[in-house]
């Protein structure tokens, strides 16, 4: 699931890097994130390794859980992006 040419993001790989960094920054264990999201530790681990990609339901949960926009969670170059999608406000944190 790569981004469109010219956008400069590889959603699968970028998500793995960003999500793992976010989790570590928040000092959350894999098992805590898995429990909070209602998935297995294996799933979270595979996301962080870039071997699996969240489905639509999980993506919405992840956006709410992290409080990040889609671009901030799925694109390493989002901070430099001027597209409207990247400029959306943060999702509210539960």
Backbone atoms as SQL, in Angstrom:
CREATE TABLE atoms (id INTEGER PRIMARY KEY, chain TEXT, resi INTEGER, resn TEXT, atom TEXT, x REAL, y REAL, z REAL);
INSERT INTO atoms VALUES
  (1, 'A', 1, 'UNK', 'N', 0.845, -1.181, 0.000),
  (2, 'A', 1, 'UNK', 'CA', 0.000, 0.000, 0.000),
  (3, 'A', 1, 'UNK', 'C', 0.884, 1.235, 0.000),
  (4, 'A', 2, 'UNK', 'N', 1.461, 1.552, -1.111),
  (5, 'A', 2, 'UNK', 'CA', 2.311, 2.719, -1.232),
  (6, 'A', 2, 'UNK', 'C', 1.474, 3.925, -1.616),
  (7, 'A', 3, 'UNK', 'N', 2.002, 5.086, -1.319),
  (8, 'A', 3, 'UNK', 'CA', 1.320, 6.315, -1.679),
  (9, 'A', 3, 'UNK', 'C', 1.408, 6.524, -3.188),
  (10, 'A', 4, 'UNK', 'N', 0.644, 7.480, -3.680),
  (11, 'A', 4, 'UNK', 'CA', 0.692, 7.813, -5.090),
  (12, 'A', 4, 'UNK', 'C', 2.076, 8.360, -5.425),
  (13, 'A', 5, 'UNK', 'N', 2.538, 8.118, -6.651),
  (14, 'A', 5, 'UNK', 'CA', 3.841, 8.662, -7.051),
  (15, 'A', 5, 'UNK', 'C', 3.867, 10.177, -6.853),
  (16, 'A', 6, 'UNK', 'N', 4.976, 10.676, -6.377),
  (17, 'A', 6, 'UNK', 'CA', 5.116, 12.109, -6.171),
  (18, 'A', 6, 'UNK', 'C', 4.757, 12.548, -4.766),
  (19, 'A', 7, 'UNK', 'N', 3.974, 11.751, -4.043),
  (20, 'A', 7, 'UNK', 'CA', 3.603, 12.123, -2.686),
  (21, 'A', 7, 'UNK', 'C', 4.758, 11.877, -1.734),
  (22, 'A', 8, 'UNK', 'N', 5.585, 10.873, -2.032),
  (23, 'A', 8, 'UNK', 'CA', 6.800, 10.651, -1.265),
  (24, 'A', 8, 'UNK', 'C', 6.655, 9.847, 0.009),
  (25, 'A', 9, 'UNK', 'N', 5.559, 9.144, 0.175),
  (26, 'A', 9, 'UNK', 'CA', 5.355, 8.343, 1.380),
  (27, 'A', 9, 'UNK', 'C', 5.191, 6.874, 1.021),
  (28, 'A', 10, 'UNK', 'N', 5.694, 6.038, 1.871),
  (29, 'A', 10, 'UNK', 'CA', 5.436, 4.609, 1.783),
  (30, 'A', 10, 'UNK', 'C', 4.672, 4.293, 3.054),
  (31, 'A', 11, 'UNK', 'N', 3.363, 4.278, 2.974),
  (32, 'A', 11, 'UNK', 'CA', 2.516, 4.192, 4.156),
  (33, 'A', 11, 'UNK', 'C', 2.876, 3.037, 5.075),
  (34, 'A', 12, 'UNK', 'N', 3.125, 1.876, 4.514),
  (35, 'A', 12, 'UNK', 'CA', 3.417, 0.695, 5.335),
  (36, 'A', 12, 'UNK', 'C', 4.698, 0.892, 6.148),
  (37, 'A', 13, 'UNK', 'N', 5.771, 1.240, 5.483),
  (38, 'A', 13, 'UNK', 'CA', 7.046, 1.406, 6.182),
  (39, 'A', 13, 'UNK', 'C', 7.061, 2.624, 7.089),
  (40, 'A', 14, 'UNK', 'N', 6.504, 3.726, 6.609),
  (41, 'A', 14, 'UNK', 'CA', 6.471, 4.943, 7.422),
  (42, 'A', 14, 'UNK', 'C', 5.646, 4.725, 8.684),
  (43, 'A', 15, 'UNK', 'N', 4.491, 4.074, 8.548),
  (44, 'A', 15, 'UNK', 'CA', 3.660, 3.793, 9.714),
  (45, 'A', 15, 'UNK', 'C', 4.430, 2.981, 10.747),
  (46, 'A', 16, 'UNK', 'N', 5.137, 1.956, 10.303),
  (47, 'A', 16, 'UNK', 'CA', 5.887, 1.103, 11.230),
  (48, 'A', 16, 'UNK', 'C', 6.869, 1.929, 12.052),
  (49, 'A', 17, 'UNK', 'N', 7.593, 2.813, 11.398),
  (50, 'A', 17, 'UNK', 'CA', 8.589, 3.643, 12.072),
  (51, 'A', 17, 'UNK', 'C', 7.925, 4.652, 13.010),
  (52, 'A', 18, 'UNK', 'N', 6.919, 5.341, 12.509),
  (53, 'A', 18, 'UNK', 'CA', 6.258, 6.386, 13.287),
  (54, 'A', 18, 'UNK', 'C', 5.539, 5.812, 14.493),
  (55, 'A', 19, 'UNK', 'N', 4.799, 4.722, 14.290),
  (56, 'A', 19, 'UNK', 'CA', 4.024, 4.156, 15.393),
  (57, 'A', 19, 'UNK', 'C', 4.929, 3.628, 16.499),
  (58, 'A', 20, 'UNK', 'N', 5.991, 2.958, 16.120),
  (59, 'A', 20, 'UNK', 'CA', 6.925, 2.439, 17.122),
  (60, 'A', 20, 'UNK', 'C', 7.560, 3.591, 17.906),
  (61, 'A', 21, 'UNK', 'N', 7.947, 4.640, 17.209),
  (62, 'A', 21, 'UNK', 'CA', 8.539, 5.802, 17.883),
  (63, 'A', 21, 'UNK', 'C', 7.525, 6.461, 18.815),
  (64, 'A', 22, 'UNK', 'N', 6.273, 6.579, 18.360),
  (65, 'A', 22, 'UNK', 'CA', 5.218, 7.167, 19.192),
  (66, 'A', 22, 'UNK', 'C', 5.026, 6.341, 20.460),
  (67, 'A', 23, 'UNK', 'N', 4.939, 5.021, 20.299),
  (68, 'A', 23, 'UNK', 'CA', 4.719, 4.141, 21.454),
  (69, 'A', 23, 'UNK', 'C', 5.854, 4.267, 22.460),
  (70, 'A', 24, 'UNK', 'N', 7.065, 4.288, 21.963),
  (71, 'A', 24, 'UNK', 'CA', 8.224, 4.406, 22.859),
  (72, 'A', 24, 'UNK', 'C', 8.259, 5.772, 23.550),
  (73, 'A', 25, 'UNK', 'N', 7.911, 6.797, 22.816),
  (74, 'A', 25, 'UNK', 'CA', 7.875, 8.150, 23.392),
  (75, 'A', 25, 'UNK', 'C', 6.867, 8.229, 24.545),
  (76, 'A', 26, 'UNK', 'N', 5.765, 7.503, 24.389),
  (77, 'A', 26, 'UNK', 'CA', 4.717, 7.487, 25.414),
  (78, 'A', 26, 'UNK', 'C', 4.998, 6.455, 26.511),
  (79, 'A', 27, 'UNK', 'N', 6.098, 5.712, 26.374),
  (80, 'A', 27, 'UNK', 'CA', 6.499, 4.681, 27.345),
  (81, 'A', 27, 'UNK', 'C', 5.413, 3.625, 27.533),
  (82, 'A', 28, 'UNK', 'N', 4.845, 3.200, 26.406),
  (83, 'A', 28, 'UNK', 'CA', 3.807, 2.176, 26.421),
  (84, 'A', 28, 'UNK', 'C', 4.397, 0.835, 25.988),
  (85, 'A', 29, 'UNK', 'N', 4.022, -0.215, 26.677),
  (86, 'A', 29, 'UNK', 'CA', 4.434, -1.563, 26.304),
  (87, 'A', 29, 'UNK', 'C', 3.539, -2.064, 25.170),
  (88, 'A', 30, 'UNK', 'N', 4.066, -3.001, 24.398),
  (89, 'A', 30, 'UNK', 'CA', 3.276, -3.607, 23.323),
  (90, 'A', 30, 'UNK', 'C', 1.963, -4.156, 23.866),
  (91, 'A', 31, 'UNK', 'N', 2.038, -4.834, 25.015),
  (92, 'A', 31, 'UNK', 'CA', 0.815, -5.457, 25.540),
  (93, 'A', 31, 'UNK', 'C', -0.212, -4.423, 25.987),
  (94, 'A', 32, 'UNK', 'N', 0.236, -3.247, 26.431),
  (95, 'A', 32, 'UNK', 'CA', -0.707, -2.204, 26.820),
  (96, 'A', 32, 'UNK', 'C', -1.412, -1.632, 25.587),
  (97, 'A', 33, 'UNK', 'N', -0.643, -1.378, 24.548),
  (98, 'A', 33, 'UNK', 'CA', -1.226, -0.864, 23.306),
  (99, 'A', 33, 'UNK', 'C', -2.200, -1.884, 22.734),
  (100, 'A', 34, 'UNK', 'N', -1.794, -3.142, 22.716),
  (101, 'A', 34, 'UNK', 'CA', -2.661, -4.203, 22.193),
  (102, 'A', 34, 'UNK', 'C', -3.971, -4.268, 22.974),
  (103, 'A', 35, 'UNK', 'N', -3.885, -4.215, 24.297),
  (104, 'A', 35, 'UNK', 'CA', -5.094, -4.262, 25.136),
  (105, 'A', 35, 'UNK', 'C', -5.976, -3.039, 24.876),
  (106, 'A', 36, 'UNK', 'N', -5.368, -1.874, 24.783),
  (107, 'A', 36, 'UNK', 'CA', -6.136, -0.643, 24.541),
  (108, 'A', 36, 'UNK', 'C', -6.855, -0.666, 23.201),
  (109, 'A', 37, 'UNK', 'N', -6.236, -1.288, 22.204),
  (110, 'A', 37, 'UNK', 'CA', -6.815, -1.325, 20.857),
  (111, 'A', 37, 'UNK', 'C', -7.647, -2.580, 20.585),
  (112, 'A', 38, 'UNK', 'N', -7.603, -3.532, 21.511),
  (113, 'A', 38, 'UNK', 'CA', -8.386, -4.756, 21.328),
  (114, 'A', 38, 'UNK', 'C', -7.813, -5.682, 20.275),
  (115, 'A', 39, 'UNK', 'N', -6.489, -5.676, 20.142),
  (116, 'A', 39, 'UNK', 'CA', -5.813, -6.577, 19.208),
  (117, 'A', 39, 'UNK', 'C', -4.766, -7.366, 19.989),
  (118, 'A', 40, 'UNK', 'N', -4.122, -8.313, 19.327),
  (119, 'A', 40, 'UNK', 'CA', -3.104, -9.107, 20.010),
  (120, 'A', 40, 'UNK', 'C', -1.754, -8.387, 19.997),
  (121, 'A', 41, 'UNK', 'N', -0.887, -8.795, 20.905),
  (122, 'A', 41, 'UNK', 'CA', 0.479, -8.262, 20.941),
  (123, 'A', 41, 'UNK', 'C', 1.177, -8.575, 19.625),
  (124, 'A', 42, 'UNK', 'N', 0.902, -9.735, 19.075),
  (125, 'A', 42, 'UNK', 'CA', 1.512, -10.124, 17.793),
  (126, 'A', 42, 'UNK', 'C', 1.160, -9.141, 16.684),
  (127, 'A', 43, 'UNK', 'N', -0.082, -8.704, 16.653),
  (128, 'A', 43, 'UNK', 'CA', -0.514, -7.753, 15.621),
  (129, 'A', 43, 'UNK', 'C', 0.250, -6.445, 15.762),
  (130, 'A', 44, 'UNK', 'N', 0.332, -5.923, 16.977),
  (131, 'A', 44, 'UNK', 'CA', 1.050, -4.662, 17.196),
  (132, 'A', 44, 'UNK', 'C', 2.516, -4.817, 16.803),
  (133, 'A', 45, 'UNK', 'N', 3.108, -5.931, 17.169),
  (134, 'A', 45, 'UNK', 'CA', 4.499, -6.200, 16.819),
  (135, 'A', 45, 'UNK', 'C', 4.682, -6.247, 15.304),
  (136, 'A', 46, 'UNK', 'N', 3.784, -6.918, 14.621),
  (137, 'A', 46, 'UNK', 'CA', 3.874, -7.007, 13.158),
  (138, 'A', 46, 'UNK', 'C', 3.691, -5.643, 12.503),
  (139, 'A', 47, 'UNK', 'N', 2.822, -4.797, 13.066),
  (140, 'A', 47, 'UNK', 'CA', 2.681, -3.431, 12.561),
  (141, 'A', 47, 'UNK', 'C', 4.016, -2.708, 12.665),
  (142, 'A', 48, 'UNK', 'N', 4.655, -2.830, 13.837),
  (143, 'A', 48, 'UNK', 'CA', 5.906, -2.112, 14.076),
  (144, 'A', 48, 'UNK', 'C', 7.065, -2.657, 13.234),
  (145, 'A', 49, 'UNK', 'N', 6.975, -3.884, 12.821),
  (146, 'A', 49, 'UNK', 'CA', 7.993, -4.477, 11.962),
  (147, 'A', 49, 'UNK', 'C', 7.712, -4.213, 10.477),
  (148, 'A', 50, 'UNK', 'N', 6.543, -3.655, 10.178),
  (149, 'A', 50, 'UNK', 'CA', 6.155, -3.385, 8.804),
  (150, 'A', 50, 'UNK', 'C', 5.717, -4.624, 8.042),
  (151, 'A', 51, 'UNK', 'N', 5.423, -5.693, 8.771),
  (152, 'A', 51, 'UNK', 'CA', 4.993, -6.942, 8.126),
  (153, 'A', 51, 'UNK', 'C', 3.495, -7.045, 7.972),
  (154, 'A', 52, 'UNK', 'N', 2.782, -6.212, 8.704),
  (155, 'A', 52, 'UNK', 'CA', 1.319, -6.135, 8.581),
  (156, 'A', 52, 'UNK', 'C', 0.929, -4.685, 8.601),
  (157, 'A', 53, 'UNK', 'N', -0.214, -4.411, 8.004),
  (158, 'A', 53, 'UNK', 'CA', -0.718, -3.041, 7.951),
  (159, 'A', 53, 'UNK', 'C', -2.107, -3.026, 8.563),
  (160, 'A', 54, 'UNK', 'N', -2.420, -2.028, 9.368),
  (161, 'A', 54, 'UNK', 'CA', -3.750, -1.975, 9.988),
  (162, 'A', 54, 'UNK', 'C', -4.862, -1.916, 8.938),
  (163, 'A', 55, 'UNK', 'N', -6.000, -2.537, 9.267),
  (164, 'A', 55, 'UNK', 'CA', -7.146, -2.442, 8.367),
  (165, 'A', 55, 'UNK', 'C', -7.905, -1.150, 8.670),
  (166, 'A', 56, 'UNK', 'N', -8.969, -0.914, 7.952),
  (167, 'A', 56, 'UNK', 'CA', -9.731, 0.333, 8.100),
  (168, 'A', 56, 'UNK', 'C', -10.201, 0.603, 9.513),
  (169, 'A', 57, 'UNK', 'N', -10.744, -0.421, 10.172),
  (170, 'A', 57, 'UNK', 'CA', -11.206, -0.261, 11.552),
  (171, 'A', 57, 'UNK', 'C', -10.043, 0.102, 12.472),
  (172, 'A', 58, 'UNK', 'N', -8.926, -0.592, 12.296),
  (173, 'A', 58, 'UNK', 'CA', -7.755, -0.318, 13.127),
  (174, 'A', 58, 'UNK', 'C', -7.170, 1.057, 12.850),
  (175, 'A', 59, 'UNK', 'N', -7.218, 1.490, 11.612),
  (176, 'A', 59, 'UNK', 'CA', -6.690, 2.814, 11.278),
  (177, 'A', 59, 'UNK', 'C', -7.458, 3.884, 12.042),
  (178, 'A', 60, 'UNK', 'N', -8.771, 3.810, 12.030),
  (179, 'A', 60, 'UNK', 'CA', -9.583, 4.792, 12.765),
  (180, 'A', 60, 'UNK', 'C', -9.266, 4.751, 14.260),
  (181, 'A', 61, 'UNK', 'N', -9.133, 3.558, 14.820),
  (182, 'A', 61, 'UNK', 'CA', -8.772, 3.417, 16.233),
  (183, 'A', 61, 'UNK', 'C', -7.406, 4.033, 16.505),
  (184, 'A', 62, 'UNK', 'N', -6.453, 3.776, 15.633),
  (185, 'A', 62, 'UNK', 'CA', -5.101, 4.296, 15.806),
  (186, 'A', 62, 'UNK', 'C', -5.060, 5.821, 15.756),
  (187, 'A', 63, 'UNK', 'N', -5.832, 6.409, 14.860),
  (188, 'A', 63, 'UNK', 'CA', -5.889, 7.866, 14.778),
  (189, 'A', 63, 'UNK', 'C', -6.447, 8.458, 16.074),
  (190, 'A', 64, 'UNK', 'N', -7.498, 7.846, 16.591),
  (191, 'A', 64, 'UNK', 'CA', -8.070, 8.321, 17.852),
  (192, 'A', 64, 'UNK', 'C', -7.128, 8.057, 19.019),
  (193, 'A', 65, 'UNK', 'N', -6.534, 6.907, 19.055),
  (194, 'A', 65, 'UNK', 'CA', -5.649, 6.496, 20.152),
  (195, 'A', 65, 'UNK', 'C', -4.401, 7.371, 20.248),
  (196, 'A', 66, 'UNK', 'N', -3.789, 7.649, 19.092),
  (197, 'A', 66, 'UNK', 'CA', -2.553, 8.436, 19.094),
  (198, 'A', 66, 'UNK', 'C', -2.811, 9.941, 19.091),
  (199, 'A', 67, 'UNK', 'N', -3.981, 10.341, 18.594),
  (200, 'A', 67, 'UNK', 'CA', -4.263, 11.765, 18.472),
  (201, 'A', 67, 'UNK', 'C', -3.561, 12.410, 17.286),
  (202, 'A', 68, 'UNK', 'N', -3.049, 11.584, 16.373),
  (203, 'A', 68, 'UNK', 'CA', -2.341, 12.091, 15.201),
  (204, 'A', 68, 'UNK', 'C', -3.253, 12.114, 13.987),
  (205, 'A', 69, 'UNK', 'N', -2.944, 12.977, 13.027),
  (206, 'A', 69, 'UNK', 'CA', -3.669, 12.964, 11.767),
  (207, 'A', 69, 'UNK', 'C', -3.184, 11.775, 10.950),
  (208, 'A', 70, 'UNK', 'N', -3.917, 11.458, 9.902),
  (209, 'A', 70, 'UNK', 'CA', -3.526, 10.348, 9.041),
  (210, 'A', 70, 'UNK', 'C', -2.104, 10.547, 8.525),
  (211, 'A', 71, 'UNK', 'N', -1.821, 11.727, 8.002),
  (212, 'A', 71, 'UNK', 'CA', -0.482, 11.969, 7.439),
  (213, 'A', 71, 'UNK', 'C', 0.603, 11.871, 8.497),
  (214, 'A', 72, 'UNK', 'N', 0.355, 12.371, 9.661),
  (215, 'A', 72, 'UNK', 'CA', 1.378, 12.334, 10.714),
  (216, 'A', 72, 'UNK', 'C', 1.656, 10.905, 11.172),
  (217, 'A', 73, 'UNK', 'N', 0.662, 10.040, 11.089),
  (218, 'A', 73, 'UNK', 'CA', 0.831, 8.657, 11.524),
  (219, 'A', 73, 'UNK', 'C', 1.342, 7.752, 10.406),
  (220, 'A', 74, 'UNK', 'N', 1.097, 8.110, 9.166),
  (221, 'A', 74, 'UNK', 'CA', 1.422, 7.216, 8.058),
  (222, 'A', 74, 'UNK', 'C', 2.433, 7.763, 7.053),
  (223, 'A', 75, 'UNK', 'N', 3.011, 8.935, 7.311),
  (224, 'A', 75, 'UNK', 'CA', 3.961, 9.500, 6.358),
  (225, 'A', 75, 'UNK', 'C', 5.071, 10.250, 7.083),
  (226, 'A', 76, 'UNK', 'N', 6.302, 9.808, 6.882),
  (227, 'A', 76, 'UNK', 'CA', 7.452, 10.463, 7.519),
  (228, 'A', 76, 'UNK', 'C', 7.673, 11.882, 7.002),
  (229, 'A', 77, 'UNK', 'N', 7.209, 12.172, 5.806),
  (230, 'A', 77, 'UNK', 'CA', 7.406, 13.496, 5.216),
  (231, 'A', 77, 'UNK', 'C', 6.228, 14.427, 5.469),
  (232, 'A', 78, 'UNK', 'N', 5.305, 14.044, 6.327),
  (233, 'A', 78, 'UNK', 'CA', 4.094, 14.827, 6.552),
  (234, 'A', 78, 'UNK', 'C', 4.383, 16.236, 7.048),
  (235, 'A', 79, 'UNK', 'N', 5.421, 16.406, 7.837),
  (236, 'A', 79, 'UNK', 'CA', 5.735, 17.736, 8.372),
  (237, 'A', 79, 'UNK', 'C', 6.069, 18.724, 7.262),
  (238, 'A', 80, 'UNK', 'N', 6.521, 18.218, 6.115),
  (239, 'A', 80, 'UNK', 'CA', 6.880, 19.078, 4.991),
  (240, 'A', 80, 'UNK', 'C', 5.768, 19.150, 3.949),
  (241, 'A', 81, 'UNK', 'N', 4.697, 18.421, 4.172),
  (242, 'A', 81, 'UNK', 'CA', 3.612, 18.325, 3.190),
  (243, 'A', 81, 'UNK', 'C', 2.704, 19.539, 3.272),
  (244, 'A', 82, 'UNK', 'N', 2.314, 20.043, 2.121),
  (245, 'A', 82, 'UNK', 'CA', 1.405, 21.185, 2.081),
  (246, 'A', 82, 'UNK', 'C', 0.005, 20.780, 1.627),
  (247, 'A', 83, 'UNK', 'N', -0.194, 19.487, 1.409),
  (248, 'A', 83, 'UNK', 'CA', -1.520, 19.025, 0.997),
  (249, 'A', 83, 'UNK', 'C', -2.508, 19.187, 2.151),
  (250, 'A', 84, 'UNK', 'N', -3.745, 19.435, 1.845),
  (251, 'A', 84, 'UNK', 'CA', -4.770, 19.649, 2.857),
  (252, 'A', 84, 'UNK', 'C', -4.909, 18.516, 3.854),
  (253, 'A', 85, 'UNK', 'N', -4.727, 17.282, 3.392),
  (254, 'A', 85, 'UNK', 'CA', -4.870, 16.130, 4.277),
  (255, 'A', 85, 'UNK', 'C', -3.890, 16.208, 5.442),
  (256, 'A', 86, 'UNK', 'N', -2.689, 16.709, 5.181),
  (257, 'A', 86, 'UNK', 'CA', -1.662, 16.780, 6.219),
  (258, 'A', 86, 'UNK', 'C', -1.876, 17.951, 7.156),
  (259, 'A', 87, 'UNK', 'N', -2.683, 18.880, 6.768),
  (260, 'A', 87, 'UNK', 'CA', -2.886, 20.067, 7.583),
  (261, 'A', 87, 'UNK', 'C', -4.110, 19.951, 8.483),
  (262, 'A', 88, 'UNK', 'N', -4.766, 18.791, 8.453),
  (263, 'A', 88, 'UNK', 'CA', -5.926, 18.590, 9.313),
  (264, 'A', 88, 'UNK', 'C', -5.510, 18.644, 10.765),
  (265, 'A', 89, 'UNK', 'N', -6.423, 19.092, 11.610),
  (266, 'A', 89, 'UNK', 'CA', -6.122, 19.143, 13.049),
  (267, 'A', 89, 'UNK', 'C', -6.032, 17.741, 13.608),
  (268, 'A', 90, 'UNK', 'N', -5.398, 17.621, 14.757),
  (269, 'A', 90, 'UNK', 'CA', -5.282, 16.331, 15.436),
  (270, 'A', 90, 'UNK', 'C', -6.662, 15.788, 15.771),
  (271, 'A', 91, 'UNK', 'N', -6.767, 14.481, 15.747),
  (272, 'A', 91, 'UNK', 'CA', -7.980, 13.817, 16.199),
  (273, 'A', 91, 'UNK', 'C', -8.020, 13.926, 17.723),
  (274, 'A', 92, 'UNK', 'N', -9.210, 14.016, 18.302),
  (275, 'A', 92, 'UNK', 'CA', -9.289, 14.111, 19.773),
  (276, 'A', 92, 'UNK', 'C', -8.820, 12.812, 20.425),
  (277, 'A', 93, 'UNK', 'N', -8.061, 12.920, 21.488),
  (278, 'A', 93, 'UNK', 'CA', -7.584, 11.746, 22.253),
  (279, 'A', 93, 'UNK', 'C', -8.660, 11.360, 23.238),
  (280, 'A', 94, 'UNK', 'N', -8.928, 10.066, 23.313),
  (281, 'A', 94, 'UNK', 'CA', -9.928, 9.581, 24.272),
  (282, 'A', 94, 'UNK', 'C', -9.412, 9.662, 25.666);
